[in-house]
């Protein structure tokens, strides 16, 4: 079974046991196995080049340990040339909107402003990711047929 790898920055991952089970159940439909690499915060010595091609999805909580903000992690990764499907979420909708709109806008991310139904949001991003993967495969296959 092929893996679907998620890089997850969350300081209370135990609160997401039901969400993780729902994600795995959804991935079972696609014959994929969930693989999560978890960090409670962004470590100073984190080498983004080690993970860039490995992960399908990046999940980032807005408020992390060490008073880190998820928006800063995303900006740091983008500054280092890492662009990956990303979900920034928070149980504080006002703060999430304040930190991601207007002059604080972050290009290329999805937001979720409550923890309710977050599994549905993650599953929809998984579906988008798998669709893009499938389309890339089909495109490559068509080019092989032309040769």
N, C-alpha and C positions, 0 to 999 in steps of 0.2 A: 504494500500500500504506500503510495506516494505521500510525503509529508507536506503539510501546510504550516509554514513557520511564521510565528508571530513574535515580534520584539515588543515587550510590554513594560512600560514604566508606570508602576502603581505601588504605593506604599502600604496598601491594605489588600493584597491579593486574596486573602482568605475570604473577604467579603464577596468575592466573585465566583465562589465554587459552583453555584447554580448556573451562572452565566457561562462558565467554562464547560460545564456539562452540556448546555444547550448548543454551544459552538461545536463541540465534538460530535454531538448527535447530527447537527447540520452537515458537518464535514463527512460523516459516514455515508450520507446520501451520495456524495461526490467521490466516494472511495478514497478519501484522504484521511491521514492521521494528523491530529493536532500536535504541534511541537511549540512550546512556549519558552522563550528565554526571558527571564524576569529580572528587573532591577527596581529597587525601591527609590532610586534617584540616579542621576546621571553622574557616573564616576569621572573624576578629572582625567584619568589615564585611559579613557575609553577610546579605542581605535576604530573609528567608523569604517575604515576600509576593510576591516575583518568581517563585518557583517553585511555590508551593502548588497552583494548579490544573493545572499542566503535567505532573506526574509521577504515574505509576501505582504505583510501588513505591520504597521506600527500603531500601537495603542498607547496613548499618553494621557495620564491624569493631569488636570490643571495644577493641583497642589500636591507636592511631593515632600518627602523627608528633606531635611537640611534646608527647609524653606525655599526649595527650588520650585520654579514655575515651569509647567509643561511647555508653555509657549516659548520659553528660552531654550529648552532642549530642542524643539523643532527648528527654531531659528539657527541654532548651532549646527545641527545636522545639515540643514539646507546650505549654510555657508560653507560647509565642507563638501558640498556637491552631492549629497545624498537626497534623492527624491524617491519616495516610496509612498504607497497609499497609506494615509495617516488619519487616525481618528483622535481628536482632542476632546475630552469629555470632562464634565464636572457636575457635581450635585448642587452647584451654586450658579444658576443661569445668569444672574446679573454680572457676576465677576467674569464669567466666560465671555459674555458679549462685550463687556468693557475692554477686556484684554485682547480681543480678536477682531474688532471692527474699527472703521475709520482709519486713523493714522497707525493703528496697531494691527491692521489687516495682515494675515499670513496667507500667502498664496498656496493653493494646492492642498488644503486640508479639509476634512469633514469635521463637523462639530456635533456634539450631542450634549444638551443642556439639562440632563437629568439622568439618574441611574436607572430609572424605570424604562423598560423595553430596550435597554442598551444591547442586549443579546440580538434583538431584531436588527438593530443598526449594524452591528458587527457582521451578522450573517449576510446582510445586503452588500456590505463591502467585500466580503468573501466571494459572493456571487459575481460581483463586478470584476474582481481580480481573476477569478477562474474563467470568466468570459473573455477577458483580454488575453489570457494565456491560450485559450482555445483558438481565438482568432489569429494569434501569432502563429500557432501550429498550423492552422489551415492555410494561411498565407504562404508559409514556407513550403507546405505540401504542394500547393498550386504552382509555385515556382519550380519545384522539382519536376513536376509533370511537363512543364514547358520545355525543359532542357532535354 
